[in-house]
Amino acid sequence: MKILRIEVFIFLALLVATMAFRMYHSDKHAHTNGEGESPHLIILGIAQDAGYPQINCKKTCCEKLWGNPEMKKSVSCIGIKDPKTKKAWLIDATPDIKDQLHHLLSDEYTLEGIFLTHAHMGHYTGLMELGREAMGADAVPVYVMPKMKTFIETNGPWDQLVKLNNIKCIPLEHNKPTILTESISIVPMQVPHRDEYSETVGYTINSTDKSALFIPDIDKWDKWDRDINEEIAKVDYAFLDGTFYRNGEIWGRDMSDIPHPFIQESMSYFNKLSASEKNKIYFIHLNHTNPLLDKSSEERQSFDKKRYHVAREGQIVDL
């Protein structure tokens, strides 16, 4: 009887240890059980600029989503929330801003500003919802780099938002922090991308305890004047460009015209990182063709074993 009790005790101890290990690795970097009292980020969208499903797509990647709105994914967007002050900020104004802003501003939060990454359709066209035909916003601060500021202030219909005081463009400088509250700051950093109308930036969001890197668009990691592995080492979370899984993913199109680091490339690039460093990485901004959007795909099954993550809509990470 004594031996049996010892065996039962050992079994229970192993069970508890196994559950704790799994919880540690699944939730170490992703608090998802509701919003706490600490500053935090909330993932409001994970898809590439045109969303998921994508317009006019009748291929297998999207066909099952039409008529199934619960399966859709919103365009890549992150919210910053400070429970102490009830202030919130958006990073990027997407075509899905209506739903994303509704989610962000629950529980009496106020929108204190929008930070833009660049002038591609999924990242700034949501500003139109702030105009007089819709929200009729009053001087919402929109934080922009110099070329982006000029683009908005000198091109319609965006210049009308400025003229009617729906938005107020606040200039940003590369690598210069903007203080949001006594415990939160944000730093823009330029990255190489197709800059037809503006610069492209990623952001580091810092609190007194933790920090997160957000780079939804970049051409290739080795084109940047920084080492992405070193940047990952500086932060607690890294939300990175996961637009395409592999080369050749877009049928009948030269993918060199739309450069992004393929996730297969990124995983090779990050191969020397420790398990704890890989565990920081969340791929975001996934194109509708990306097989990682399908949790049942062979690619996703293999990916999930490598300690990386796909960002999840509604995911909350404490800062």
C-alpha positions as CSV (number, residue, x, y, z in Angstrom):
1,M,0.0,0.0,0.0
2,K,2.8,2.4,0.8
3,I,4.5,1.6,-2.5
4,L,1.3,2.3,-4.3
5,R,0.9,5.7,-2.6
6,I,4.4,6.6,-3.6
7,E,3.7,5.6,-7.2
8,V,0.5,7.7,-7.2
9,F,2.4,10.6,-5.8
10,I,5.1,10.4,-8.4
11,F,2.5,10.1,-11.2
12,L,0.6,13.2,-10.0
13,A,3.9,15.1,-9.6
14,L,4.9,14.2,-13.2
15,L,1.4,15.2,-14.4
16,V,1.6,18.6,-12.7
17,A,5.1,19.2,-14.0
18,T,4.1,18.3,-17.6
19,M,1.1,20.6,-17.5
20,A,3.3,23.4,-16.0
21,F,5.9,22.9,-18.7
22,R,3.2,23.1,-21.5
23,M,1.6,26.2,-20.0
24,Y,5.0,27.9,-19.7
25,H,5.9,27.3,-23.3
26,S,2.4,28.1,-24.7
27,D,1.7,31.2,-22.6
28,K,5.1,32.5,-21.6
29,H,4.9,35.2,-24.2
30,A,1.2,35.4,-24.7
31,H,-1.3,36.3,-22.0
32,T,-4.6,35.4,-23.5
33,N,-7.0,35.1,-20.5
34,G,-8.3,38.7,-20.6
35,E,-6.8,42.1,-20.1
36,G,-4.9,42.6,-16.8
37,E,-3.7,45.8,-15.1
38,S,-0.4,46.0,-16.9
39,P,0.1,47.9,-20.2
40,H,-0.4,45.4,-23.0
41,L,-0.6,44.8,-26.7
42,I,-3.6,43.3,-28.4
43,I,-3.4,41.7,-31.8
44,L,-6.3,43.1,-33.9
45,G,-5.5,41.5,-37.3
46,I,-2.9,39.1,-38.8
47,A,-3.6,39.1,-42.5
48,Q,-1.8,40.8,-45.4
49,D,-3.3,44.1,-46.7
50,A,-6.2,42.6,-48.6
51,G,-7.3,40.4,-45.7
52,Y,-8.4,36.7,-45.7
53,P,-10.2,35.7,-47.8
54,Q,-8.9,38.0,-50.5
55,I,-11.0,39.8,-53.0
56,N,-12.0,37.7,-56.1
57,C,-10.0,34.6,-54.8
58,K,-11.8,31.4,-55.8
59,K,-8.8,29.2,-55.2
60,T,-8.6,26.5,-52.5
61,C,-6.9,28.9,-50.0
62,C,-10.0,31.1,-49.8
63,E,-13.0,29.1,-51.2
64,K,-14.0,27.6,-47.8
65,L,-14.0,31.1,-46.2
66,W,-16.7,32.7,-48.3
67,G,-19.9,32.3,-46.4
68,N,-18.0,31.5,-43.2
69,P,-17.3,34.9,-41.6
70,E,-16.1,33.3,-38.4
71,M,-13.1,32.0,-40.3
72,K,-12.0,35.4,-41.8
73,K,-8.9,37.2,-40.6
74,S,-8.6,41.0,-40.4
75,V,-5.7,43.0,-41.8
76,S,-2.5,43.2,-39.7
77,C,-2.9,45.6,-36.9
78,I,-1.7,46.0,-33.2
79,G,-3.3,47.9,-30.4
80,I,-1.5,49.4,-27.4
81,K,-3.6,49.7,-24.2
82,D,-2.8,51.2,-20.8
83,P,-5.3,50.1,-18.2
84,K,-4.1,52.7,-15.6
85,T,-5.0,55.7,-17.9
86,K,-7.6,54.0,-20.1
87,K,-5.7,55.2,-23.1
88,A,-5.2,53.3,-26.3
89,W,-3.3,53.5,-29.6
90,L,-3.5,51.8,-33.0
91,I,-0.5,50.8,-35.1
92,D,-1.8,51.1,-38.7
93,A,-5.2,52.2,-40.0
94,T,-6.4,49.2,-41.9
95,P,-9.5,48.6,-44.1
96,D,-10.9,46.7,-41.1
97,I,-10.4,49.7,-38.7
98,K,-14.1,49.8,-37.9
99,D,-14.2,46.5,-36.1
100,Q,-10.6,46.8,-34.8
101,L,-11.3,50.2,-33.2
102,H,-14.5,48.8,-31.7
103,H,-12.5,46.0,-30.1
104,L,-9.7,48.3,-29.0
105,L,-11.9,50.9,-27.3
106,S,-14.0,48.5,-25.2
107,D,-14.2,49.2,-21.4
108,E,-14.2,53.0,-21.8
109,Y,-10.8,53.3,-23.4
110,T,-10.1,56.4,-25.5
111,L,-8.2,56.5,-28.8
112,E,-5.1,58.7,-28.2
113,G,-3.5,58.2,-31.6
114,I,-2.6,56.1,-34.6
115,F,0.9,55.2,-35.7
116,L,1.4,54.4,-39.4
117,T,4.1,52.1,-40.8
118,H,3.8,53.1,-44.5
119,A,1.6,54.0,-47.5
120,H,0.5,50.6,-48.7
121,M,-3.2,50.0,-48.8
122,G,-3.6,47.8,-45.7
123,H,-1.7,50.2,-43.5
124,Y,-3.3,53.6,-43.9
125,T,-6.5,53.5,-46.0
126,G,-8.6,53.0,-42.9
127,L,-8.0,56.7,-42.2
128,M,-11.0,57.4,-44.5
129,E,-13.3,56.1,-41.7
130,L,-12.2,59.1,-39.6
131,G,-13.7,61.5,-42.1
132,R,-17.0,63.5,-42.1
133,E,-18.8,60.8,-44.1
134,A,-18.1,58.3,-41.2
135,M,-16.7,59.0,-37.7
136,G,-16.3,62.7,-38.1
137,A,-13.3,62.5,-35.8
138,D,-11.9,65.5,-34.0
139,A,-8.1,66.0,-34.4
140,V,-7.0,62.3,-33.9
141,P,-3.2,62.4,-33.7
142,V,-1.7,60.4,-36.6
143,Y,2.0,59.7,-36.1
144,V,3.9,59.7,-39.4
145,M,7.4,59.8,-40.8
146,P,8.3,62.9,-43.0
147,K,7.4,61.5,-46.5
148,M,4.2,59.9,-45.1
149,K,3.3,63.3,-43.6
150,T,3.8,65.1,-46.9
151,F,1.9,62.4,-48.8
152,I,-1.2,62.7,-46.5
153,E,-1.2,66.5,-46.4
154,T,-0.8,67.0,-50.2
155,N,-2.9,64.2,-51.7
156,G,-6.7,63.7,-51.7
157,P,-8.7,62.4,-50.2
158,W,-6.3,62.3,-47.2
159,D,-5.6,66.0,-47.2
160,Q,-9.3,66.7,-46.6
161,L,-9.0,64.9,-43.2
162,V,-6.3,67.4,-42.3
163,K,-8.2,70.4,-43.6
164,L,-11.3,69.4,-41.7
165,N,-9.3,68.7,-38.6
166,N,-10.4,65.1,-38.5
167,I,-6.7,64.1,-38.0
168,K,-3.6,65.9,-37.0
169,C,-0.3,64.7,-38.4
170,I,2.4,64.3,-35.8
171,P,5.9,64.0,-37.2
172,L,8.1,61.0,-36.2
173,E,11.9,60.7,-36.5
174,H,13.8,57.5,-37.1
175,N,15.0,56.0,-33.8
176,K,13.6,58.8,-31.7
177,P,11.2,57.7,-28.9
178,T,7.7,59.1,-28.5
179,I,6.5,59.0,-24.9
180,L,2.9,57.8,-24.6
181,T,2.5,57.5,-20.8
182,E,4.9,57.4,-17.9
183,S,5.3,53.7,-18.5
184,I,5.0,53.3,-22.3
185,S,7.1,54.6,-25.2
186,I,7.3,53.7,-28.9
187,V,10.3,54.0,-31.3
188,P,10.1,54.0,-35.1
189,M,12.9,52.4,-37.2
190,Q,13.1,52.6,-40.9
191,V,13.3,49.3,-42.8
192,P,13.8,48.6,-46.5
193,H,10.6,48.1,-48.4
194,R,8.9,49.3,-51.6
195,D,8.6,53.0,-50.7
196,E,6.6,54.4,-53.6
197,Y,4.8,57.0,-51.5
198,S,6.4,57.0,-48.1
199,E,9.1,55.5,-45.9
200,T,8.5,52.2,-44.2
201,V,9.0,51.7,-40.5
202,G,8.7,49.1,-37.9
203,Y,8.3,49.9,-34.2
204,T,9.7,48.9,-30.8
205,I,7.1,49.4,-28.1
206,N,8.6,49.7,-24.6
207,S,7.2,49.6,-21.1
208,T,9.0,49.7,-17.8
209,D,9.1,45.9,-17.8
210,K,9.0,44.5,-21.3
211,S,9.3,45.4,-25.0
212,A,8.0,44.2,-28.3
213,L,9.2,44.6,-31.9
214,F,6.7,45.0,-34.7
215,I,7.8,44.8,-38.3
216,P,4.9,43.7,-40.6
217,D,6.7,44.6,-43.9
218,I,10.3,44.4,-44.9
219,D,11.9,43.4,-48.2
220,K,14.6,41.0,-46.8
221,W,16.3,40.7,-43.5
222,D,19.8,41.0,-45.0
223,K,18.8,44.2,-46.8
224,W,18.3,46.0,-43.4
225,D,21.3,47.8,-41.8
226,R,20.5,46.0,-38.5
227,D,20.9,42.4,-37.6
228,I,17.4,41.1,-37.0
229,N,18.7,38.4,-34.6
230,E,20.3,41.1,-32.4
231,E,17.0,43.1,-32.5
232,I,15.1,40.0,-31.3
233,A,17.6,39.6,-28.5
234,K,16.7,43.1,-27.2
235,V,12.9,42.5,-26.8
236,D,10.5,40.1,-25.2
237,Y,8.2,39.6,-28.2
238,A,8.9,40.0,-32.0
239,F,5.9,40.3,-34.4
240,L,7.6,39.9,-37.8
241,D,6.7,39.9,-41.5
242,G,5.3,36.5,-42.4
243,T,3.6,37.5,-45.6
244,F,4.6,34.5,-47.7
245,Y,5.6,31.0,-46.6
246,R,7.7,30.1,-49.7
247,N,8.8,31.3,-53.1
248,G,6.4,30.5,-55.9
249,E,3.4,30.8,-53.6
250,I,1.7,33.4,-55.9
251,W,0.6,31.6,-59.0
252,G,1.8,33.2,-62.3
253,R,3.5,36.1,-60.7
254,D,7.2,37.1,-60.3
255,M,7.5,37.3,-56.6
256,S,10.6,39.4,-56.8
257,D,8.2,42.3,-57.6
258,I,6.7,42.0,-54.1
259,P,9.7,41.1,-51.9
260,H,9.2,39.9,-48.4
261,P,11.3,37.4,-46.4
262,F,9.7,34.0,-47.0
263,I,8.9,32.3,-43.7
264,Q,11.1,29.4,-44.9
265,E,13.9,31.9,-45.3
266,S,13.3,33.5,-41.9
267,M,13.4,30.2,-40.1
268,S,16.7,29.5,-41.7
269,Y,17.9,32.9,-40.7
270,F,16.8,32.3,-37.2
271,N,18.0,28.8,-37.1
272,K,21.0,29.6,-34.7
273,L,18.8,31.2,-32.1
274,S,18.2,29.5,-28.9
275,A,14.8,27.9,-28.1
276,S,13.9,30.8,-25.8
277,E,14.7,33.3,-28.5
278,K,12.7,31.5,-31.2
279,N,9.8,31.4,-28.7
280,K,9.6,35.2,-28.9
281,I,8.8,35.2,-32.6
282,Y,5.3,35.6,-33.9
283,F,4.7,35.8,-37.7
284,I,2.1,38.3,-38.7
285,H,0.8,39.9,-41.9
286,L,0.1,36.6,-43.7
287,N,-1.0,36.6,-47.3
288,H,-4.2,34.7,-48.1
289,T,-2.0,32.1,-50.0
290,N,0.1,31.4,-46.9
291,P,-0.5,27.7,-45.8
292,L,0.1,28.6,-42.1
293,L,-3.3,30.3,-42.0
294,D,-4.7,26.7,-42.3
295,K,-4.1,24.9,-39.0
296,S,-4.7,21.6,-40.7
297,S,-2.1,22.1,-43.4
298,E,1.1,20.0,-43.5
299,E,3.2,23.2,-43.4
300,R,1.4,24.4,-40.3
301,Q,1.8,21.0,-38.5
302,S,5.6,21.1,-39.2
303,F,5.9,24.8,-38.3
304,D,4.2,24.3,-34.9
305,K,6.9,21.9,-33.8
306,K,9.7,24.5,-34.3
307,R,8.8,26.8,-31.4
308,Y,7.8,29.8,-33.6
309,H,4.3,31.1,-33.5
310,V,1.6,32.6,-35.8
311,A,0.1,35.6,-34.2
312,R,-3.6,35.2,-33.2
313,E,-6.3,37.7,-33.4
314,G,-7.4,38.7,-29.9
315,Q,-4.0,37.7,-28.5
316,I,-2.9,39.8,-25.6
317,V,0.7,40.2,-24.5
318,D,1.6,42.0,-21.3
319,L,4.3,44.7,-21.5
